[in-house]
Each structure stands twice: as structure tokens, then as C-alpha cells.
């Protein structure tokens, strides 16, 4: 279900859909029906599975650091920093880009911070928890 999740641009709606799908799968594995009215917290305790949104955000954070620490000039680094180049802008608010939520969590100098592997790894938990809080609201 999370194949290629490092490249996703998450929003509240997608987080909600992922959590709904995960809860449905957990209920199916435990053979629990919706009408049994068992809270998701109890189901999670029985399953002992990591929350999808946490996993996705951890993968995305790791991928961002990996891309920016690459020494050779690859197209992946350029792709993460570019927007809609060569495309006509549509009316309204621009869509969120892949790096917008990383930049929001790590600050404007996130590319420089990613060069130090230890600092980048320790700052990941704050980024992940921020998304779990958003998704649960």
C-alpha cells in the first residue's frame, strides 16, 4: 500500500484515506465488524502495527536526506526543487509540492541541514509527529 510513498505529497485528505484503509485492513485481519463498535485504539493494541502516516513520513524524511546528500548531479535533486516548469499556471492556490511540508518542518535552510546525517535523523521525529497530529484531527 505504501509503494513509492517517499515521493507522495501528503495532505489531510490523503492521510485520512490511508488511515481509513489501514483500519479496515486491521479489522479484516482480526475478523471484527464495524457494528462491533470496537475503538481503533484497542485494535491497534492487538495488532501492534505502526500507523501508516508515520511510516510514510519517516520514509519521505529519509528520502529527502538521501537525495540531498548525493554527490553527483542527478536529476532527482533537480526534480525535488523544481515546480511546474514549462507548464502553464492555473488559477487559484498552487498545489503543494513534495518539499513544502519538509521545508515547513525543517526551515528554509533544510537542504543545508540534510547534509549532516545525524542532525537530520534526530529532527525526523518532530516532522513525523506533526503529521500524525494533523491526520488525527
C-alpha positions as CSV (number, residue, x, y, z in Angstrom):
1,X,0.0,0.0,0.0
2,X,2.9,2.3,0.5
3,X,5.0,1.6,-2.5
4,X,6.7,4.7,-3.7
5,X,5.4,6.7,-0.7
6,X,8.6,8.7,-0.4
7,X,7.5,10.7,-3.4
8,X,4.0,11.4,-2.3
9,X,2.7,14.9,-1.5
10,X,0.6,14.3,1.6
11,X,-2.4,16.3,2.6
12,X,-5.1,15.9,5.2
13,X,-7.5,14.1,2.8
14,X,-4.9,11.6,1.7
15,X,-3.9,10.9,5.3
16,X,-7.5,10.3,6.3
17,X,-7.9,7.9,3.4
18,X,-4.8,6.0,4.3
19,X,-5.8,5.7,7.9
20,X,-9.3,4.6,7.0
21,X,-7.9,1.9,4.7
22,X,-5.4,0.8,7.4
23,X,-8.2,0.5,10.0
24,X,-10.3,-1.5,7.5
25,X,-7.5,-3.9,6.9
26,X,-6.8,-4.3,10.6
27,X,-10.5,-5.1,11.3
28,X,-10.5,-7.6,8.5
29,X,-7.4,-9.4,9.8
30,X,-8.9,-9.6,13.3
31,X,-12.3,-10.5,11.9
32,X,-14.0,-7.6,13.6
33,X,-17.1,-5.9,12.1
34,X,-17.9,-2.2,12.2
35,X,-21.1,-2.9,14.1
36,X,-19.0,-4.4,16.9
37,X,-18.0,-0.8,17.7
38,X,-14.5,-1.6,19.0
39,X,-12.4,1.5,19.2
40,X,-9.4,1.9,17.0
41,X,-7.0,2.2,20.0
42,X,-7.9,-1.3,21.1
43,X,-7.5,-2.7,17.6
44,X,-4.0,-1.0,17.4
45,X,-3.0,-2.6,20.7
46,X,-4.0,-6.0,19.4
47,X,-2.3,-5.6,16.0
48,X,0.9,-3.8,17.2
49,X,1.3,-2.2,13.8
50,X,2.9,1.2,13.1
51,X,0.5,3.9,11.8
52,X,0.7,4.3,8.0
53,X,1.1,8.1,8.1
54,X,4.1,7.8,10.5
55,X,5.7,5.2,8.2
56,X,5.2,7.3,5.1
57,X,6.6,10.5,6.7
58,X,9.6,8.6,8.1
59,X,10.3,7.3,4.6
60,X,9.8,10.7,3.0
61,X,12.2,12.3,5.5
62,X,14.9,9.7,5.0
63,X,14.5,10.0,1.2
64,X,14.9,13.8,1.3
65,X,18.1,13.5,3.2
66,X,19.4,10.8,0.9
67,X,18.7,12.9,-2.2
68,X,20.4,16.0,-0.9
69,X,23.5,14.1,0.2
70,X,24.1,12.6,-3.2
71,X,27.4,13.8,-4.5
72,X,26.9,13.6,-8.3
73,X,24.5,15.9,-10.0
74,X,21.5,13.7,-10.6
75,X,18.1,14.7,-11.9
76,X,16.3,13.6,-8.6
77,X,17.8,16.6,-6.8
78,X,16.6,19.0,-9.5
79,X,13.1,17.4,-9.6
80,X,12.5,17.9,-5.9
81,X,13.4,21.6,-6.1
82,X,11.5,22.5,-9.3
83,X,7.9,23.4,-9.6
84,X,5.7,23.5,-12.7
85,X,8.5,24.5,-15.1
86,X,7.3,24.6,-18.7
87,X,3.7,24.3,-17.6
88,X,1.0,27.0,-17.6
89,X,0.0,28.1,-14.1
90,X,-3.6,27.6,-13.2
91,X,-5.8,29.9,-11.3
92,X,-6.1,29.6,-7.5
93,X,-3.8,28.4,-4.9
94,X,-0.8,26.4,-6.2
95,X,-0.7,22.7,-5.3
96,X,1.6,21.6,-2.5
97,X,4.9,20.5,-3.7
98,X,6.8,17.5,-2.5
99,X,9.2,19.5,-0.4
100,X,6.8,22.1,1.0
101,X,6.0,20.2,4.2
102,X,9.7,19.3,4.7
103,X,10.6,22.9,4.4
104,X,7.8,23.9,6.8
105,X,9.2,21.5,9.4
106,X,12.9,21.9,8.9
107,X,13.0,25.6,7.9
108,X,14.3,27.4,4.8
109,X,17.8,26.0,5.2
110,X,16.6,22.4,5.2
111,X,18.9,21.4,2.3
112,X,21.9,22.5,4.3
113,X,20.6,20.7,7.4
114,X,20.2,17.5,5.4
115,X,23.9,17.4,4.7
116,X,24.6,16.5,8.4
117,X,23.2,12.9,8.6
118,X,23.0,12.8,12.5
119,X,21.1,16.1,12.9
120,X,18.8,15.2,10.0
121,X,18.0,11.9,11.6
122,X,17.3,13.3,15.1
123,X,15.0,16.0,13.7
124,X,12.8,13.4,11.9
125,X,10.6,12.7,14.9
126,X,9.3,16.2,15.1
127,X,8.4,16.1,11.5
128,X,6.6,12.8,11.8
129,X,4.7,13.7,14.9
130,X,3.5,16.9,13.2
131,X,1.8,14.8,10.5
132,X,0.3,12.4,12.9
133,X,-1.3,15.2,14.8
134,X,-2.7,16.7,11.6
135,X,-4.1,13.4,10.4
136,X,-5.9,12.6,13.7
137,X,-7.8,15.9,13.8
